[in-house]
C-alpha cells in the first residue's frame, strides 16, 4: 500500500461500480468514503431543490473531510450538484486533483433538463480527469461538449470475477428439457420527451414471448428483480401463457438465488429504449450476463456493439420480432448457440475486473504525480 497517497472518494450512492472502485483503490492507497446522500436526500422535498440548498453544507463537510484525511486527491462518482460542485471547489482551494467518474445516468435521461446538462458540462470541463464508460461516449463529450480527449479516460463496467468463480461451484441437480430464457433487473421509469417510459423496455421482451412460444410452446421465461404490474400478469393469462412466464421478485446481487438464475438460463436477454442515455452508456447488466458465459440477446445500442463486437447479432431497440427471431435461431441452431457462448466468454475475459482495475490505479497515480495538467 502507498500510505502517502490518500483518496477522498465522494459518492452520491454506493453502486456496484463504487464498491469495486473502493476495493481496487484500497489495495494501493488509503481511501476515505464520503456519502453525500444522507446530507441532501429526502423523500419529502424535491431532491433537486434539496441538493441546491445543501451545497453550502456539503462544501463544509467535504472540506472538513479533505483536511482531516489530508487528501492527496478527490474522486467523485458523478458530475452532479451534490458531489462534483463542492468537491471541485475544495480541490481548487487545496490545490489537489479532482477526478470525476461519469458513470451514472442523471441529466442525460431527461433531454429537456438543459440547466442540469449545462451544469454537468461545466463540472466535467473543470475536472483534472474525466472517467467515462465507453469510447462512443468519450467521442460525444469531445465533439459536442468540447472536452479534450486527453482529459478523458475510459474505464468500462466489467465482469465480476467473484461471480464467475461462484458460478463454477453451482451444481444444477436436474436441467429442464424446456429452454429457459432469463431477464435479471428491474423496470426503471424516467421522464423523457415522450413522457414517463421504462428505459429498460421490458415490455419489448414481453411482446416477444408469444412469438417464441409458437416455435417452443414449453419455453420458460423468468423475470427476476421486480414485481410486475397486475396488468402484465393479466396479459399473459389472457393469451394462455401464464404457465410459461415466471416472476420471481427481487434478489440480492451475488446471492445463491442470483447464481442459480444465471446458471439455469439457456439464454439471457435484455432490451432498451432508443435514446441517448441507453445508446452511449454501457449496462452493468451486460457484464452480469457475460459472467455466465451464455448467449446474450441484447439491443443494438452503440455501447453494446462496443463490448460484444460489431459482428455480434443484436436486435433493434423496441422490436419484439427481432428479439424473438434471435432467440429462436439460437434454440434451433446449436452451432450458433455455441459460437455466441464462446464469443461472450472471450468478451468476459477481456473485460475482467482484475484487468480493468489497473487502469484506475494508473489514472490516480498519474494525477498525483502531476503527469496531467
C-alpha positions as CSV (number, residue, x, y, z in Angstrom):
1,X,0.0,0.0,0.0
2,X,1.2,3.5,-0.8
3,X,0.5,5.2,2.5
4,X,1.4,8.7,1.4
5,X,-1.4,8.8,-1.2
6,X,-4.8,9.5,0.4
7,X,-8.1,9.5,-1.6
8,X,-11.3,11.2,-0.6
9,X,-14.0,9.3,-2.5
10,X,-17.2,11.5,-2.7
11,X,-20.2,9.5,-3.7
12,X,-24.0,10.0,-4.0
13,X,-24.9,6.3,-3.7
14,X,-23.0,3.1,-3.2
15,X,-23.4,1.5,-6.6
16,X,-21.7,-1.8,-7.5
17,X,-19.2,0.3,-9.5
18,X,-18.4,2.4,-6.5
19,X,-17.8,-0.7,-4.4
20,X,-15.5,-2.1,-7.0
21,X,-13.5,1.2,-7.3
22,X,-13.2,1.3,-3.5
23,X,-12.0,-2.3,-3.3
24,X,-9.5,-1.7,-6.1
25,X,-8.1,1.6,-4.7
26,X,-7.7,0.2,-1.1
27,X,-5.1,-2.3,-2.4
28,X,-2.7,0.6,-3.2
29,X,-3.9,3.7,-1.4
30,X,-5.7,5.0,1.7
31,X,-9.3,5.6,0.8
32,X,-12.0,7.5,2.7
33,X,-15.6,7.2,1.5
34,X,-17.9,10.3,2.0
35,X,-21.5,9.5,1.1
36,X,-23.4,12.8,0.4
37,X,-26.9,11.3,0.2
38,X,-27.6,11.5,4.0
39,X,-26.9,15.2,3.8
40,X,-29.1,16.2,0.9
41,X,-31.6,13.5,0.1
42,X,-35.1,13.5,1.4
43,X,-38.4,11.8,0.4
44,X,-40.4,14.9,1.4
45,X,-38.8,17.6,-0.7
46,X,-37.9,17.7,-4.4
47,X,-34.4,16.2,-4.3
48,X,-33.1,18.8,-6.8
49,X,-34.2,21.7,-4.6
50,X,-32.8,20.0,-1.6
51,X,-29.5,19.4,-3.4
52,X,-29.2,23.1,-4.2
53,X,-30.0,24.1,-0.7
54,X,-27.5,21.6,0.7
55,X,-24.5,22.7,-1.4
56,X,-23.0,25.0,1.4
57,X,-23.3,22.2,3.9
58,X,-21.7,19.8,1.5
59,X,-18.9,22.2,0.8
60,X,-18.1,22.5,4.5
61,X,-18.4,18.7,5.0
62,X,-16.1,17.8,2.1
63,X,-13.6,20.5,3.1
64,X,-13.5,19.2,6.7
65,X,-13.0,15.6,5.5
66,X,-10.3,16.6,2.9
67,X,-8.3,18.4,5.6
68,X,-8.9,15.7,8.2
69,X,-7.7,12.9,5.9
70,X,-5.0,15.1,4.3
71,X,-6.4,14.1,1.0
72,X,-4.0,13.9,-2.0
73,X,-6.8,13.7,-4.5
74,X,-10.6,13.8,-4.6
75,X,-12.5,11.2,-6.6
76,X,-16.2,11.9,-7.4
77,X,-18.7,9.3,-8.7
78,X,-20.8,11.6,-10.8
79,X,-20.7,15.3,-12.1
80,X,-23.7,16.1,-10.0
81,X,-24.5,19.2,-8.0
82,X,-24.2,17.4,-4.7
83,X,-20.9,15.7,-5.4
84,X,-18.8,17.3,-8.1
85,X,-19.5,21.1,-7.5
86,X,-18.4,21.2,-3.8
87,X,-15.6,18.7,-4.5
88,X,-14.2,20.8,-7.3
89,X,-14.3,23.9,-5.2
90,X,-12.5,22.1,-2.3
91,X,-9.9,20.6,-4.7
92,X,-9.2,24.1,-6.2
93,X,-8.8,25.6,-2.8
94,X,-6.5,22.9,-1.5
95,X,-4.7,22.7,-4.9
96,X,-5.2,18.9,-5.3
97,X,-6.5,17.0,-8.3
98,X,-10.2,16.1,-8.7
99,X,-11.2,13.2,-10.9
100,X,-14.9,12.7,-11.9
101,X,-16.3,9.3,-12.8
102,X,-19.1,10.0,-15.3
103,X,-20.7,6.5,-15.0
104,X,-24.3,7.2,-14.0
105,X,-27.3,8.4,-16.0
106,X,-28.9,11.5,-14.5
107,X,-29.3,14.6,-16.7
108,X,-28.9,12.6,-19.8
109,X,-32.2,10.8,-19.1
110,X,-34.2,14.0,-19.3
111,X,-33.4,15.6,-22.6
112,X,-35.3,18.7,-21.6
113,X,-33.3,19.4,-18.5
114,X,-30.9,21.8,-20.2
115,X,-29.9,23.6,-17.0
116,X,-28.6,20.3,-15.4
117,X,-26.9,19.3,-18.6
118,X,-25.1,22.6,-18.8
119,X,-24.0,22.2,-15.1
120,X,-22.6,18.8,-15.8
121,X,-20.7,20.1,-18.8
122,X,-19.1,22.8,-16.8
123,X,-18.2,20.5,-13.9
124,X,-16.6,18.0,-16.3
125,X,-14.6,20.6,-18.0
126,X,-13.0,21.7,-14.7
127,X,-12.1,18.2,-13.6
128,X,-8.5,17.1,-13.7
129,X,-9.5,13.9,-15.4
130,X,-12.9,12.6,-16.5
131,X,-13.6,8.8,-16.5
132,X,-16.3,7.5,-18.8
133,X,-17.7,4.1,-19.6
134,X,-17.4,3.9,-23.4
135,X,-15.3,5.1,-26.3
136,X,-18.5,6.3,-28.1
137,X,-19.5,8.5,-25.1
138,X,-16.0,9.9,-25.0
139,X,-16.3,11.0,-28.6
140,X,-19.6,12.7,-27.9
141,X,-18.1,14.6,-24.9
142,X,-15.3,15.7,-27.2
143,X,-17.3,16.6,-30.2
144,X,-20.4,18.2,-28.5
145,X,-19.0,19.4,-25.2
146,X,-15.5,20.3,-26.5
147,X,-13.8,18.3,-23.7
148,X,-10.3,17.4,-24.9
149,X,-9.8,13.6,-25.4
150,X,-6.6,13.9,-23.4
151,X,-8.7,14.7,-20.4
152,X,-11.0,11.7,-20.9
153,X,-10.1,8.2,-19.6
154,X,-12.2,5.1,-20.4
155,X,-13.0,2.6,-17.7
156,X,-16.0,0.4,-18.7
157,X,-18.1,-1.6,-16.3
158,X,-16.6,-5.0,-16.0
159,X,-17.2,-8.7,-15.3
160,X,-17.2,-9.5,-11.6
161,X,-14.5,-12.2,-11.1
162,X,-16.2,-13.4,-7.9
163,X,-19.4,-14.1,-9.8
164,X,-17.5,-16.2,-12.3
165,X,-15.9,-18.2,-9.5
166,X,-19.2,-18.7,-7.7
167,X,-20.9,-19.9,-10.9
168,X,-18.2,-22.6,-11.3
169,X,-19.3,-24.1,-8.0
170,X,-23.0,-24.1,-8.7
171,X,-24.5,-27.6,-9.3
172,X,-27.8,-27.9,-11.1
173,X,-29.5,-31.1,-9.9
174,X,-31.8,-31.5,-12.9
175,X,-31.7,-29.5,-16.0
176,X,-35.1,-28.8,-17.6
177,X,-35.7,-30.1,-21.1
178,X,-37.5,-26.9,-21.9
179,X,-35.5,-23.8,-22.9
180,X,-35.1,-21.2,-20.2
181,X,-34.8,-17.5,-21.1
182,X,-33.9,-15.3,-18.1
183,X,-34.1,-11.5,-17.5
184,X,-32.5,-10.1,-14.4
185,X,-33.1,-6.5,-13.4
186,X,-36.0,-4.1,-13.0
187,X,-38.2,-1.6,-14.7
188,X,-36.8,1.9,-14.5
189,X,-39.1,4.7,-15.3
190,X,-37.6,8.1,-16.4
191,X,-39.1,11.3,-17.9
192,X,-38.0,11.7,-21.5
193,X,-39.5,13.9,-24.3
194,X,-42.2,11.2,-24.9
195,X,-43.2,11.2,-21.2
196,X,-42.5,8.6,-18.5
197,X,-41.1,5.5,-20.0
198,X,-39.4,2.3,-18.8
199,X,-35.8,2.8,-20.2
200,X,-35.1,-0.9,-19.7
201,X,-38.0,-1.5,-22.2
202,X,-39.0,-4.8,-20.6
203,X,-42.3,-4.6,-22.5
204,X,-40.5,-5.4,-25.7
205,X,-39.4,-8.7,-24.2
206,X,-43.0,-9.4,-23.0
207,X,-44.2,-8.9,-26.6
208,X,-41.5,-11.2,-28.0
209,X,-42.7,-14.1,-25.8
210,X,-45.9,-15.1,-27.8
211,X,-43.7,-15.2,-31.0
212,X,-41.1,-17.5,-29.4
213,X,-43.7,-19.9,-27.9
214,X,-45.2,-20.5,-31.3
215,X,-41.9,-22.4,-32.0
216,X,-41.2,-23.6,-28.4
217,X,-44.5,-24.0,-26.6
218,X,-42.8,-25.3,-23.4
219,X,-40.2,-22.5,-23.2
220,X,-39.9,-20.9,-19.7
221,X,-39.3,-17.1,-19.3
222,X,-38.1,-16.0,-15.9
223,X,-38.1,-12.3,-14.9
224,X,-36.3,-11.5,-11.6
225,X,-35.7,-8.2,-9.9
226,X,-39.1,-6.6,-9.9
227,X,-42.7,-7.2,-9.2
228,X,-44.8,-6.7,-12.4
229,X,-47.9,-4.6,-12.8
230,X,-51.1,-6.7,-12.4
231,X,-52.0,-5.9,-16.0
232,X,-48.8,-7.8,-17.2
233,X,-49.9,-11.0,-15.5
234,X,-53.4,-10.5,-16.8
235,X,-52.0,-10.1,-20.3
236,X,-50.2,-13.4,-20.2
237,X,-53.2,-15.1,-18.6
238,X,-55.4,-13.8,-21.4
239,X,-53.2,-15.2,-24.2
240,X,-52.7,-18.5,-22.3
241,X,-49.1,-18.2,-21.4
242,X,-49.2,-17.6,-17.7
243,X,-47.6,-21.0,-17.1
244,X,-44.7,-20.0,-19.3
245,X,-43.8,-16.8,-17.6
246,X,-42.4,-16.7,-14.0
247,X,-41.9,-13.6,-12.0
248,X,-39.5,-14.3,-9.1
249,X,-39.4,-10.9,-7.4
250,X,-36.2,-9.3,-6.1
251,X,-32.9,-10.9,-5.4
252,X,-29.6,-9.9,-3.8
253,X,-26.7,-9.4,-6.1
254,X,-24.2,-12.3,-5.6
255,X,-26.7,-14.4,-3.6
256,X,-27.3,-18.1,-4.2
257,X,-30.6,-17.2,-5.8
258,X,-28.8,-14.9,-8.2
259,X,-26.3,-17.6,-9.0
260,X,-29.0,-20.2,-9.7
261,X,-30.8,-17.9,-12.1
262,X,-27.6,-17.3,-14.1
263,X,-26.7,-21.0,-14.0
264,X,-30.1,-22.3,-15.1
265,X,-30.6,-19.9,-18.0
266,X,-30.1,-21.1,-21.6
267,X,-30.3,-17.6,-22.9
268,X,-30.1,-14.2,-21.1
269,X,-31.7,-11.2,-22.6
270,X,-32.4,-7.5,-22.0
271,X,-33.7,-4.6,-24.0
272,X,-33.5,-0.8,-24.0
273,X,-35.4,2.1,-25.4
274,X,-33.8,4.1,-28.2
275,X,-32.4,7.3,-26.5
276,X,-29.1,9.0,-25.9
277,X,-28.5,7.6,-22.5
278,X,-29.1,3.9,-23.4
279,X,-27.1,4.3,-26.6
280,X,-23.9,5.6,-25.1
281,X,-23.7,4.2,-21.6
282,X,-22.8,0.5,-21.2
283,X,-25.1,-1.5,-19.0
284,X,-24.0,-3.2,-15.8
285,X,-26.5,-5.9,-16.7
286,X,-24.5,-6.9,-19.8
287,X,-21.4,-7.7,-17.7
288,X,-23.5,-9.5,-15.2
289,X,-24.8,-11.7,-18.0
290,X,-21.3,-12.1,-19.5
291,X,-20.1,-13.8,-16.3
292,X,-22.4,-16.7,-17.0
293,X,-20.9,-17.4,-20.4
294,X,-24.3,-17.9,-22.0
295,X,-25.6,-16.4,-25.3
296,X,-27.0,-12.9,-24.7
297,X,-29.9,-11.4,-26.7
298,X,-29.4,-7.6,-26.5
299,X,-30.4,-4.3,-28.1
300,X,-28.3,-2.8,-30.9
301,X,-27.0,0.2,-28.9
302,X,-23.6,1.7,-29.6
303,X,-22.3,0.7,-26.2
304,X,-23.4,-3.0,-26.6
305,X,-21.7,-3.2,-30.0
306,X,-18.6,-1.8,-28.4
307,X,-18.5,-4.5,-25.8
308,X,-19.7,-7.6,-27.8
309,X,-18.4,-6.5,-31.2
310,X,-20.0,-5.2,-34.3
311,X,-20.4,-8.7,-35.7
312,X,-22.5,-9.9,-32.8
313,X,-26.2,-10.3,-33.7
314,X,-28.2,-7.7,-31.9
315,X,-31.9,-6.8,-32.0
316,X,-33.3,-3.4,-33.0
317,X,-34.4,-1.4,-29.9
318,X,-38.2,-1.8,-29.4
319,X,-38.6,-4.5,-32.0
320,X,-40.1,-7.7,-30.3
321,X,-40.0,-9.6,-33.6
322,X,-36.2,-9.2,-33.9
323,X,-35.6,-10.2,-30.3
324,X,-37.8,-13.3,-30.8
325,X,-36.1,-14.2,-34.1
326,X,-32.6,-14.2,-32.4
327,X,-33.9,-16.4,-29.6
328,X,-35.5,-18.8,-32.0
329,X,-32.3,-19.0,-34.2
330,X,-30.2,-19.8,-31.1
331,X,-32.6,-22.6,-29.9
332,X,-32.8,-24.1,-33.4
333,X,-29.1,-23.8,-34.2
334,X,-26.7,-25.5,-31.7
335,X,-23.7,-24.3,-33.8
336,X,-24.7,-20.7,-33.5
337,X,-25.5,-21.1,-29.8
338,X,-22.0,-22.5,-29.1
339,X,-20.4,-19.8,-31.2
340,X,-22.1,-17.0,-29.3
341,X,-21.4,-18.6,-26.0
342,X,-17.7,-18.7,-26.9
343,X,-17.8,-15.1,-28.0
344,X,-19.4,-14.0,-24.8
345,X,-16.7,-15.9,-22.8
346,X,-13.9,-14.2,-24.7
347,X,-15.5,-10.8,-24.1
348,X,-15.8,-11.6,-20.4
349,X,-12.1,-12.4,-20.2
350,X,-11.3,-9.0,-22.0
351,X,-13.5,-7.1,-19.5
352,X,-12.4,-9.0,-16.4
353,X,-12.3,-6.5,-13.5
354,X,-8.8,-7.6,-12.5
355,X,-7.6,-6.3,-15.8
356,X,-9.8,-3.2,-15.9
357,X,-8.9,-2.1,-12.3
358,X,-5.3,-1.4,-13.3
359,X,-6.4,1.5,-15.4
360,X,-8.0,3.2,-12.4
361,X,-4.8,2.8,-10.3
362,X,-2.8,4.3,-13.2
363,X,-5.1,7.3,-13.6
364,X,-4.9,8.1,-9.9
365,X,-1.2,7.7,-9.8
366,X,-0.6,9.9,-12.8
367,X,-2.8,12.7,-11.3
368,X,-0.8,12.5,-8.1
369,X,2.5,12.6,-9.9
370,X,1.4,15.7,-11.8
371,X,1.6,13.9,-15.1
372,X,-1.6,15.7,-16.2
373,X,-2.3,19.4,-16.4
